[in-house]
Amino acid sequence: MQSSFNLIEITAIVKSKWRLALSFTAVSAIIAACIVFIATPKYQSAATLLAGNSLLTDKASIFNPQIKDLYGSFGNGDDLDRIQAIAEMDTVLLKVIRDQQLVQYYALKNEPEPVLEKKALKLLRRELRFIKTPKDQLIISCLSKDGQQAARIVNAIVQSTEENLQSITQLENKRIIQQMDTAIANLKVQYSALEQQPVATNEAAKRMQETESFSILSQLEQYKRISAEYKIGMQAIPSYIRLLEPGTISPEPAWPNKPLVIAIAALAGMVFSTLLILLNNRSNVH
């Protein structure tokens, strides 16, 4: 069986029904226009950031500033992935919800606060986008009906993420300081017990006591130095985020794009009406 596609006949059929095609196109455009003009506009705000170099958290950089010149200020893709993972955590977003009072903003009520916060979290996630660019930039954007609120949300997420990362470093430093202080206390007890022992009369035993005493004092001095370095490091935790562009208030809504939506609706109406005309006149197409 052979078939042919007669473009001339198809064009003639469509031309003969041009009023129908035009009507579908116009109706589609009018319906789309009514929808986009009735729909609540939404404004977009975005913050662009880079990762700070995680190696700058090395406590050695505090006592030797030249090390920073070897590291550089910016991190790599792994550092950016870490920042994005923290920024998307429920802990960070729930803090933003509380700080920005998003439960009231979303008009949620008549339920316990934890339930309302969970609902607000779902609504907030629908408005957020986390995009990692090929140039190792992270863009955090928010699409909201309130342009000011969108800007406040993205900036609050950046701030909360930075605070969370620094808090993790502080907790790790505290853990190490506690371990060092415990080791220092144990060494002091050992040294005190060693000092209370009677002095050995045998030369070999005397040397052994002196060697053990010197070893304890050396460890004690080393642990005190490490503890002191971490305590100073607690006061000089570097920034993990390099903010390139903070979230700003958008002067115009990002959604809906009225001309684009109307144009797409008109095109869809034209295509649909053309297919409908051809379907109804398929017996005339050879």
C-alpha positions as CSV (number, residue, x, y, z in Angstrom):
1,M,0.0,0.0,0.0
2,Q,1.4,3.4,-1.0
3,S,0.5,6.7,0.7
4,S,1.4,10.2,-0.2
5,F,1.5,13.4,1.7
6,N,-0.2,16.1,-0.4
7,L,0.8,19.4,1.1
8,I,-1.2,21.4,-1.4
9,E,-4.5,19.6,-0.5
10,I,-3.8,20.0,3.2
11,T,-3.1,23.7,2.8
12,A,-6.3,24.2,0.8
13,I,-8.4,22.4,3.4
14,V,-6.9,24.5,6.2
15,K,-7.4,27.7,4.2
16,S,-11.0,26.8,3.6
17,K,-11.6,26.5,7.4
18,W,-9.5,29.5,8.3
19,R,-12.3,31.0,10.4
20,L,-12.4,28.0,12.6
21,A,-8.6,28.0,13.1
22,L,-8.6,31.7,13.8
23,S,-11.4,31.3,16.3
24,F,-9.5,28.5,18.2
25,T,-6.4,30.7,18.2
26,A,-8.2,33.7,19.5
27,V,-10.1,31.9,22.2
28,S,-7.0,30.2,23.4
29,A,-5.2,33.5,23.6
30,I,-8.1,35.2,25.4
31,I,-8.4,32.3,28.0
32,A,-4.7,32.5,28.6
33,A,-4.8,36.3,29.0
34,C,-7.6,36.0,31.5
35,I,-5.7,33.4,33.5
36,V,-2.4,35.3,33.6
37,F,-4.0,38.6,34.5
38,I,-6.0,37.0,37.3
39,A,-3.1,34.8,38.6
40,T,-1.1,36.2,41.6
41,P,2.2,37.4,40.3
42,K,5.4,36.0,41.9
43,Y,8.7,37.7,42.3
44,Q,12.1,36.0,42.2
45,S,15.1,36.8,44.3
46,A,18.5,34.9,44.1
47,A,21.7,34.9,46.0
48,T,24.9,33.8,44.2
49,L,27.8,32.5,46.3
50,L,31.1,30.7,46.1
51,A,32.7,28.3,48.6
52,G,35.4,29.5,50.9
53,N,38.5,27.3,51.1
54,S,37.9,24.7,53.9
55,L,41.7,24.4,54.4
56,L,41.6,27.9,55.9
57,T,40.0,26.3,59.0
58,D,43.5,24.7,59.7
59,K,44.5,26.2,63.0
60,A,48.1,26.4,61.7
61,S,47.0,29.3,59.5
62,I,46.3,31.4,62.6
63,F,49.9,31.3,63.7
64,N,51.4,31.3,60.2
65,P,49.4,33.7,58.0
66,Q,51.6,32.8,55.0
67,I,49.8,29.5,54.8
68,K,46.7,31.3,53.6
69,D,48.7,32.5,50.6
70,L,49.3,28.8,49.7
71,Y,45.7,27.8,50.1
72,G,43.9,30.6,48.3
73,S,40.6,32.1,49.3
74,F,38.1,30.0,47.3
75,G,37.2,26.4,47.7
76,N,36.4,23.7,45.1
77,G,33.4,21.8,44.0
78,D,33.5,19.5,47.0
79,D,33.3,22.5,49.3
80,L,30.4,23.9,47.3
81,D,28.6,20.5,47.5
82,R,29.0,20.6,51.3
83,I,27.5,24.1,51.5
84,Q,24.6,23.1,49.3
85,A,23.9,20.0,51.5
86,I,23.9,22.1,54.6
87,A,21.7,24.8,53.0
88,E,19.1,22.2,52.0
89,M,18.9,20.7,55.5
90,D,15.6,20.9,57.4
91,T,17.5,22.3,60.4
92,V,18.6,25.4,58.4
93,L,15.3,25.9,56.7
94,L,13.3,25.5,59.9
95,K,15.5,28.2,61.5
96,V,14.6,30.5,58.5
97,I,11.0,29.7,59.0
98,R,11.1,30.7,62.6
99,D,13.3,33.8,62.1
100,Q,11.1,35.0,59.1
101,Q,7.8,34.0,60.7
102,L,6.8,32.0,57.6
103,V,4.1,30.2,59.5
104,Q,2.2,33.5,59.7
105,Y,3.2,34.4,56.2
106,Y,1.7,31.3,54.8
107,A,-1.4,31.8,56.9
108,L,-1.1,28.5,58.7
109,K,-3.0,28.0,61.9
110,N,-5.3,25.9,64.1
111,E,-2.7,23.2,64.6
112,P,0.3,22.5,66.9
113,E,3.4,24.6,66.2
114,P,5.6,21.6,65.1
115,V,2.9,20.6,62.6
116,L,2.6,24.1,61.2
117,E,6.3,24.4,60.8
118,K,6.4,21.1,58.9
119,K,3.7,22.4,56.5
120,A,5.6,25.7,56.1
121,L,8.7,23.7,55.3
122,K,6.9,21.9,52.5
123,L,5.6,25.2,51.1
124,L,9.0,26.8,51.4
125,R,10.8,24.0,49.5
126,R,8.3,24.5,46.6
127,E,9.5,28.1,46.3
128,L,13.3,27.4,46.6
129,R,15.8,26.3,43.9
130,F,19.4,25.3,44.6
131,I,21.4,25.4,41.4
132,K,25.1,24.6,41.1
133,T,26.6,26.1,38.0
134,P,29.5,24.7,35.9
135,K,31.7,27.6,37.3
136,D,31.3,26.2,40.8
137,Q,28.8,28.9,41.9
138,L,25.7,28.1,44.0
139,I,22.6,30.0,43.2
140,I,19.8,30.0,45.9
141,S,16.6,31.4,44.5
142,C,13.1,31.9,45.9
143,L,9.9,32.5,44.0
144,S,7.4,34.2,46.2
145,K,4.3,36.5,45.9
146,D,6.2,39.0,48.0
147,G,9.4,40.3,46.5
148,Q,10.7,41.6,49.8
149,Q,10.0,38.3,51.5
150,A,11.8,36.4,48.7
151,A,14.9,38.5,49.2
152,R,14.8,38.1,53.0
153,I,14.4,34.3,52.7
154,V,17.4,33.7,50.4
155,N,19.6,36.0,52.5
156,A,18.5,34.2,55.7
157,I,19.3,30.8,54.2
158,V,22.9,32.0,53.3
159,Q,23.3,33.4,56.8
160,S,21.9,30.3,58.5
161,T,24.1,28.0,56.4
162,E,27.2,30.0,57.4
163,E,26.2,29.9,61.1
164,N,25.6,26.1,60.8
165,L,29.0,25.4,59.2
166,Q,30.8,27.6,61.8
167,S,28.9,25.9,64.6
168,I,30.1,22.5,63.3
169,T,33.7,23.7,63.4
170,Q,33.2,25.1,66.9
171,L,31.7,21.8,68.2
172,E,34.7,19.9,66.7
173,N,37.2,22.3,68.3
174,K,35.4,22.0,71.7
175,R,35.6,18.3,71.5
176,I,39.3,18.4,70.8
177,I,39.9,20.9,73.6
178,Q,38.0,18.7,76.0
179,Q,40.1,15.7,75.0
180,M,43.3,17.8,75.4
181,D,42.3,19.1,78.8
182,T,41.4,15.6,80.0
183,A,44.8,14.3,78.8
184,I,46.5,17.3,80.5
185,A,44.8,16.5,83.8
186,N,45.8,12.8,83.6
187,L,49.4,13.7,82.8
188,K,49.5,16.1,85.8
189,V,48.2,13.2,88.0
190,Q,50.9,10.9,86.6
191,Y,53.6,13.5,87.1
192,S,52.5,14.2,90.7
193,A,52.5,10.5,91.5
194,L,56.0,10.2,90.0
195,E,57.3,13.2,92.0
196,Q,56.0,11.6,95.2
197,Q,58.0,8.4,94.6
198,P,61.2,8.1,96.6
199,V,64.4,8.9,94.7
200,A,66.0,5.8,93.4
201,T,69.4,4.9,94.7
202,N,70.3,2.7,91.7
203,E,71.7,4.8,88.8
204,A,69.7,2.9,86.2
205,A,66.4,3.3,88.1
206,K,67.2,7.0,88.7
207,R,67.8,7.6,84.9
208,M,64.5,5.8,84.2
209,Q,62.7,8.1,86.6
210,E,64.2,11.1,85.0
211,T,63.4,9.9,81.5
212,E,59.8,9.2,82.5
213,S,59.5,12.6,84.2
214,F,60.9,14.3,81.1
215,S,58.5,12.4,78.8
216,I,55.5,13.4,80.9
217,L,56.6,17.1,81.0
218,S,57.1,17.0,77.2
219,Q,53.7,15.6,76.5
220,L,52.2,18.0,79.0
221,E,53.7,21.0,77.2
222,Q,52.6,19.7,73.8
223,Y,49.0,19.1,74.9
224,K,48.9,22.5,76.5
225,R,50.1,24.1,73.3
226,I,47.5,22.2,71.2
227,S,44.7,23.1,73.6
228,A,45.8,26.8,73.5
229,E,45.9,26.8,69.7
230,Y,42.4,25.4,69.4
231,K,41.1,27.9,72.0
232,I,42.5,30.7,69.9
233,G,41.0,29.1,66.8
234,M,37.6,29.2,68.4
235,Q,37.8,33.0,68.2
236,A,39.0,33.1,64.6
237,I,36.8,30.7,62.6
238,P,36.9,31.8,58.9
239,S,34.0,32.3,56.7
240,Y,32.9,29.2,54.7
241,I,30.9,31.3,52.1
242,R,32.0,34.0,49.7
243,L,28.8,35.9,48.8
244,L,29.0,37.3,45.3
245,E,25.5,38.7,45.1
246,P,22.9,38.9,47.9
247,G,19.3,38.5,47.3
248,T,17.6,41.7,46.2
249,I,14.0,42.8,45.6
250,S,12.9,42.2,42.1
251,P,11.1,45.3,40.6
252,E,9.0,43.1,38.2
253,P,7.3,39.7,38.7
254,A,9.2,36.7,37.3
255,W,5.9,34.7,36.9
256,P,3.8,34.6,34.9
257,N,5.5,35.9,31.8
258,K,2.3,37.3,30.3
259,P,3.4,37.8,26.6
260,L,5.1,34.4,26.5
261,V,2.1,32.5,28.1
262,I,-0.4,34.2,25.7
263,A,1.9,33.5,22.7
264,I,2.3,29.9,23.6
265,A,-1.5,29.5,24.2
266,A,-2.3,31.1,20.8
267,L,0.2,28.8,19.1
268,A,-1.2,25.8,20.8
269,G,-4.8,26.8,19.8
270,M,-3.6,27.2,16.2
271,V,-1.9,23.8,16.1
272,F,-4.9,22.1,17.8
273,S,-7.4,23.7,15.4
274,T,-5.3,22.7,12.4
275,L,-5.1,19.0,13.6
276,L,-8.9,19.1,14.3
277,I,-9.6,20.4,10.7
278,L,-7.4,17.7,9.1
279,L,-8.9,15.0,11.3
280,N,-12.5,16.0,10.3
281,N,-11.5,16.2,6.6
282,R,-9.1,13.2,6.4
283,S,-11.2,11.6,3.7
284,N,-10.4,14.5,1.4
285,V,-6.7,14.2,1.9
286,H,-5.1,11.9,-0.8
